[in-house]
Amino acid sequence: TMMKLLLCSLSVLILTISPAFAEITMENTEYSGWPNCVRISNGSMELIATTDVGPRILYLAHVGGENLFWESEDQKGKTGGEDWRIYGGHRLWHAPEVKPRTYAPDNEGVQLDWDGEKLTLTQQREEWTAIQKEIEITLMDGANRAKVVHRIGNHNMWRIELAPWAITVMRGGGYAILPRTPFGEHGENLLPAQTVSLWRYTNMADPRFTWGEKFIRVRTDAELKEAQKIGILNTEGWAAYVLGDEILLKQFEYREEVKYPDMNANTEVYTSGNMLELETLGPLTSLDRGKTVEWVEYWTLLRDHVPDDDTGIESFFAPYVQMKEGNTQ
């Protein structure tokens, strides 16, 4: 309703312009078998990252809440070795996906830097690829919002082409929301406005997909182990995961003039059983030796009820997706 939209807009305005009311803190901690982890919090939301492997963000929640990220139970606390492990949580890859390059293991320790505002996790240069990955996290004072910067550096002797690929593995029981390009009338819109990428194993008749007028939804199902994946050219610059009354909203920059991987997809969803990967991809970049490319996501953590219809979903997210980059500072 209009009243609910106005109230949501007011709450977002308060969220984005209120002065800081909670100190951003960092503390050392053990988590899921990894002894060398750090927790950062702004009093509203908290994240845990490890320095034992990675770079990886293992935990995201409202303060005192349950982790929204999926974790691999049989890989907790493991380090070392040459086999790639999913571990869970949030990771940084480089696209297009190909073996063995994409699956270079991140099983070694990372360097941590904390300047009182930003937490930076920098891996050693990957032996197989001569790529170096870095994730930088900044929490907004007193609000459920974070800026997550992903960096990929090229330490090869030659130029390479890649795209930064931010992958967030969500705990099962919920569903992802991908926005379609806004609807337009036939006769006035003669050219296609959005691409959908399908993999050879994608089954469009799978019940986990809901193909709506305004949104595509992909839900998890613990009983369905068959992998499903789709990608879209996301012109709206956001995607979300809903788990009960917990919501993670991811926002990023869409650029019309660039080319994205995977048949021009900048947002992808993969699910198998009781987990779901909510993924965003930056533009394909020709990266010279010694150069670095950045890809930025903005995370907003919400606690509310999301309506089950397209119109309700649109009204719910409208106030939040209007928040701009500057609101994270």
C-alpha positions as CSV (number, residue, x, y, z in Angstrom):
1,T,0.0,0.0,0.0
2,M,1.0,3.7,-0.4
3,M,1.1,4.2,3.4
4,K,3.4,1.2,3.8
5,L,5.7,2.5,1.0
6,L,5.8,5.9,2.7
7,L,6.7,4.4,6.0
8,C,9.4,2.2,4.4
9,S,10.8,5.3,2.7
10,L,10.9,7.2,6.0
11,S,12.7,4.3,7.7
12,V,15.3,4.2,4.9
13,L,15.8,7.9,5.1
14,I,16.4,7.6,8.9
15,L,18.8,4.7,8.2
16,T,20.9,6.6,5.7
17,I,21.1,10.1,7.4
18,S,21.2,9.3,11.1
19,P,24.4,10.2,12.9
20,A,26.6,7.4,14.1
21,F,25.3,5.8,17.3
22,A,27.4,2.7,17.7
23,E,31.2,2.3,17.5
24,I,32.5,-0.1,14.8
25,T,34.4,-2.8,16.6
26,M,36.8,-5.6,15.7
27,E,37.8,-8.5,17.9
28,N,39.7,-11.7,17.4
29,T,37.8,-14.9,17.7
30,E,37.6,-18.6,16.8
31,Y,34.9,-19.7,14.5
32,S,33.9,-23.1,13.0
33,G,37.2,-24.7,13.8
34,W,39.4,-21.8,12.4
35,P,41.3,-20.3,15.3
36,N,42.3,-17.0,13.6
37,C,39.2,-15.2,12.8
38,V,37.9,-11.6,13.3
39,R,34.5,-10.3,14.1
40,I,33.5,-6.8,13.0
41,S,30.3,-5.2,14.2
42,N,28.6,-1.8,14.1
43,G,26.0,-2.7,16.8
44,S,23.4,-3.7,14.2
45,M,25.1,-6.3,12.1
46,E,28.2,-8.4,12.4
47,L,30.5,-10.3,10.1
48,I,33.2,-12.9,10.7
49,A,36.1,-13.5,8.4
50,T,39.0,-15.9,8.8
51,T,42.7,-15.4,8.2
52,D,43.4,-19.1,8.1
53,V,42.1,-19.5,4.5
54,G,40.6,-17.2,1.9
55,P,39.8,-14.4,1.5
56,R,36.5,-15.6,3.0
57,I,33.7,-14.0,4.9
58,L,32.2,-16.8,6.9
59,Y,29.4,-15.2,8.8
60,L,26.8,-12.5,8.4
61,A,23.9,-11.8,10.8
62,H,22.1,-9.2,12.8
63,V,23.9,-8.9,16.1
64,G,23.0,-12.0,18.1
65,G,21.2,-13.6,15.1
66,E,21.8,-16.8,13.1
67,N,24.3,-16.9,10.3
68,L,22.6,-16.3,6.9
69,F,25.5,-17.9,5.1
70,W,25.7,-21.7,4.3
71,E,28.7,-23.6,5.8
72,S,30.1,-26.9,4.7
73,E,30.0,-29.0,7.8
74,D,32.7,-31.4,6.7
75,Q,35.2,-28.7,5.8
76,K,35.1,-26.5,8.9
77,G,38.5,-25.7,10.2
78,K,40.4,-27.3,7.3
79,T,43.4,-25.6,5.8
80,G,46.1,-26.5,3.3
81,G,46.2,-28.9,0.4
82,E,45.8,-28.5,-3.4
83,D,42.1,-29.4,-3.6
84,W,39.6,-26.5,-3.9
85,R,37.0,-26.5,-1.1
86,I,33.7,-24.6,-1.1
87,Y,33.9,-23.9,2.7
88,G,30.8,-21.7,2.5
89,G,30.3,-18.0,3.2
90,H,31.3,-15.3,0.7
91,R,34.2,-15.7,-1.7
92,L,35.9,-14.0,-4.7
93,W,36.4,-15.9,-8.0
94,H,37.3,-14.8,-11.5
95,A,35.1,-15.6,-14.5
96,P,34.6,-17.1,-17.0
97,E,34.5,-20.4,-15.1
98,V,37.0,-23.0,-16.3
99,K,39.0,-25.8,-14.7
100,P,41.5,-25.6,-13.3
101,R,42.0,-21.8,-13.4
102,T,38.8,-20.8,-11.6
103,Y,39.2,-23.5,-9.0
104,A,42.7,-22.5,-7.8
105,P,42.5,-23.4,-4.0
106,D,42.3,-20.7,-1.4
107,N,43.5,-22.9,1.4
108,E,46.3,-20.8,2.7
109,G,46.3,-18.0,5.2
110,V,45.6,-14.4,4.3
111,Q,47.0,-11.0,5.4
112,L,44.7,-8.9,7.6
113,D,44.7,-5.2,7.8
114,W,42.3,-3.2,10.1
115,D,42.5,0.6,10.2
116,G,39.6,1.2,12.5
117,E,37.1,1.5,9.7
118,K,38.0,-1.0,6.9
119,L,38.9,-4.7,7.2
120,T,41.0,-5.9,4.3
121,L,41.8,-9.5,3.6
122,T,44.6,-10.2,1.1
123,Q,45.6,-13.6,-0.1
124,Q,49.0,-14.7,-1.3
125,R,49.4,-14.8,-5.0
126,E,47.8,-17.9,-6.5
127,E,50.5,-20.3,-7.6
128,W,48.6,-21.7,-10.5
129,T,47.2,-18.4,-11.9
130,A,49.5,-15.6,-10.7
131,I,46.3,-13.8,-9.6
132,Q,46.0,-12.1,-6.2
133,K,42.6,-11.6,-4.6
134,E,41.6,-9.1,-1.9
135,I,38.3,-8.3,-0.1
136,E,37.8,-5.1,1.8
137,I,34.8,-4.6,4.1
138,T,33.4,-1.3,5.5
139,L,30.4,-1.2,7.8
140,M,28.2,1.8,7.9
141,D,27.9,3.4,11.3
142,G,24.8,2.2,13.2
143,A,23.0,0.7,10.2
144,N,22.6,-2.7,8.6
145,R,24.7,-1.8,5.6
146,A,28.2,-2.7,4.3
147,K,30.4,-1.9,1.4
148,V,32.3,-4.9,0.1
149,V,35.1,-4.2,-2.4
150,H,36.6,-7.1,-4.4
151,R,40.0,-6.7,-6.0
152,I,41.9,-8.9,-8.4
153,G,45.5,-8.2,-9.3
154,N,47.4,-9.6,-12.3
155,H,50.9,-10.8,-11.4
156,N,51.5,-12.6,-14.7
157,M,54.0,-11.5,-17.2
158,W,51.3,-10.9,-19.7
159,R,47.8,-9.4,-20.0
160,I,44.8,-11.5,-19.1
161,E,41.0,-11.3,-19.6
162,L,38.8,-11.9,-16.7
163,A,35.8,-10.6,-14.7
164,P,35.6,-10.3,-10.9
165,W,33.0,-12.7,-9.6
166,A,31.5,-12.2,-6.1
167,I,29.8,-15.3,-4.8
168,T,27.7,-15.4,-1.6
169,V,26.6,-18.9,-0.5
170,M,23.3,-18.6,1.4
171,R,21.8,-21.0,3.9
172,G,18.9,-23.0,2.5
173,G,15.2,-22.6,3.2
174,G,14.8,-19.3,1.3
175,Y,14.7,-17.9,-2.2
176,A,16.6,-15.5,-4.4
177,I,14.9,-12.6,-6.2
178,L,16.2,-11.3,-9.5
179,P,14.6,-8.2,-11.0
180,R,13.5,-8.2,-14.6
181,T,14.0,-5.1,-16.8
182,P,10.9,-2.9,-16.3
183,F,7.9,-4.0,-18.4
184,G,7.1,-2.1,-21.6
185,E,4.3,-2.2,-24.0
186,H,4.6,-4.0,-27.3
187,G,4.8,-1.6,-30.3
188,E,6.9,0.9,-28.3
189,N,9.6,-1.6,-27.3
190,L,10.9,-3.3,-30.4
191,L,14.3,-4.5,-29.2
192,P,15.1,-7.1,-26.5
193,A,15.9,-5.6,-23.1
194,Q,17.3,-8.5,-21.1
195,T,19.2,-11.7,-21.7
196,V,18.8,-14.9,-19.7
197,S,21.7,-17.4,-19.7
198,L,21.0,-21.1,-19.3
199,W,23.4,-23.9,-18.6
200,R,23.2,-27.4,-20.2
201,Y,21.9,-28.7,-16.9
202,T,19.3,-25.9,-16.4
203,N,15.8,-27.2,-16.4
204,M,13.3,-24.4,-16.8
205,A,10.5,-26.7,-15.7
206,D,12.1,-27.2,-12.3
207,P,9.7,-26.2,-9.5
208,R,12.4,-24.2,-7.8
209,F,12.0,-21.5,-10.5
210,T,9.2,-18.9,-10.5
211,W,9.1,-16.9,-13.8
212,G,7.2,-13.8,-12.9
213,E,6.2,-10.6,-14.7
214,K,8.5,-8.4,-12.7
215,F,10.9,-10.9,-10.9
216,I,12.5,-14.3,-11.3
217,R,12.6,-16.2,-8.1
218,V,14.8,-19.3,-7.3
219,R,14.1,-21.2,-4.1
220,T,16.1,-23.9,-2.4
221,D,14.8,-27.4,-1.8
222,A,16.7,-29.7,0.5
223,E,15.2,-32.7,-1.3
224,L,16.2,-31.7,-4.8
225,K,19.9,-32.3,-5.2
226,E,20.1,-31.7,-8.9
227,A,22.0,-28.5,-9.7
228,Q,20.2,-25.6,-11.3
229,K,21.7,-22.3,-12.5
230,I,20.6,-19.3,-14.4
231,G,22.1,-15.9,-15.2
232,I,20.6,-12.6,-16.3
233,L,21.7,-9.2,-17.6
234,N,20.5,-7.3,-14.5
235,T,19.9,-3.8,-15.5
236,E,18.4,-2.8,-12.1
237,G,21.6,-3.4,-10.2
238,W,20.3,-5.4,-7.3
239,A,19.3,-8.9,-6.2
240,A,18.2,-10.3,-2.8
241,Y,17.9,-13.5,-0.8
242,V,14.9,-14.0,1.6
243,L,15.1,-16.5,4.4
244,G,12.0,-16.2,6.6
245,D,12.0,-12.6,7.8
246,E,15.7,-12.1,7.1
247,I,16.7,-10.5,3.9
248,L,20.1,-9.8,2.3
249,L,20.0,-7.1,-0.4
250,K,23.0,-6.9,-2.7
251,Q,23.5,-3.8,-4.9
252,F,26.1,-3.1,-7.6
253,E,26.7,-0.9,-10.6
254,Y,25.2,-1.8,-13.9
255,R,27.0,-0.5,-17.0
256,E,25.3,-0.6,-20.3
257,E,28.4,-0.1,-22.5
258,V,30.4,-3.1,-21.3
259,K,30.4,-6.8,-21.9
260,Y,29.8,-9.3,-19.1
261,P,30.7,-13.0,-19.0
262,D,28.4,-16.0,-19.5
263,M,26.5,-14.6,-22.5
264,N,26.4,-11.2,-20.9
265,A,25.2,-12.1,-17.4
266,N,26.1,-9.9,-14.4
267,T,23.9,-11.7,-11.9
268,E,23.6,-15.5,-11.4
269,V,22.0,-18.0,-9.1
270,Y,23.1,-21.5,-8.5
271,T,21.3,-23.9,-6.2
272,S,21.6,-27.6,-5.2
273,G,19.9,-29.1,-2.2
274,N,20.0,-26.9,0.9
275,M,22.2,-24.1,-0.4
276,L,22.0,-21.2,-2.9
277,E,24.7,-19.1,-4.4
278,L,23.8,-15.4,-5.1
279,E,26.4,-14.2,-7.5
280,T,27.3,-10.9,-9.2
281,L,29.9,-10.4,-11.9
282,G,31.8,-7.4,-13.1
283,P,32.6,-6.6,-16.7
284,L,35.0,-8.6,-18.7
285,T,38.3,-6.8,-18.3
286,S,41.6,-6.9,-20.2
287,L,43.9,-6.6,-17.3
288,D,47.5,-5.6,-17.9
289,R,50.4,-7.0,-16.0
290,G,50.6,-5.3,-12.5
291,K,47.1,-3.9,-12.8
292,T,44.1,-4.4,-10.5
293,V,40.4,-4.5,-11.2
294,E,37.7,-3.7,-8.5
295,W,34.1,-4.9,-8.2
296,V,32.0,-3.4,-5.4
297,E,28.8,-4.7,-3.8
298,Y,26.7,-3.0,-1.2
299,W,25.0,-5.2,1.3
300,T,21.9,-4.3,3.2
301,L,20.6,-6.6,5.9
302,L,16.9,-6.4,6.7
303,R,14.4,-8.0,9.0
304,D,10.8,-7.8,7.7
305,H,8.2,-9.8,5.8
306,V,8.5,-9.8,2.0
307,P,5.2,-10.1,0.2
308,D,4.7,-13.2,-2.0
309,D,3.5,-11.4,-5.2
310,D,5.4,-9.4,-7.8
311,T,3.7,-6.1,-7.0
312,G,4.3,-6.5,-3.3
313,I,7.9,-7.4,-3.8
314,E,8.4,-4.3,-6.0
315,S,6.8,-2.1,-3.3
316,F,8.9,-3.7,-0.5
317,F,12.3,-3.2,-2.2
318,A,11.6,0.2,-3.9
319,P,12.8,2.4,-1.0
320,Y,15.9,0.4,-0.4
321,V,17.1,0.1,-4.0
322,Q,17.0,3.9,-4.3
323,M,19.9,4.2,-1.8
324,K,23.0,5.3,-3.6
325,E,26.7,4.6,-3.2
326,G,27.3,7.7,-1.0
327,N,24.9,6.3,1.7
328,T,27.6,3.8,2.7
329,Q,30.1,6.4,3.7
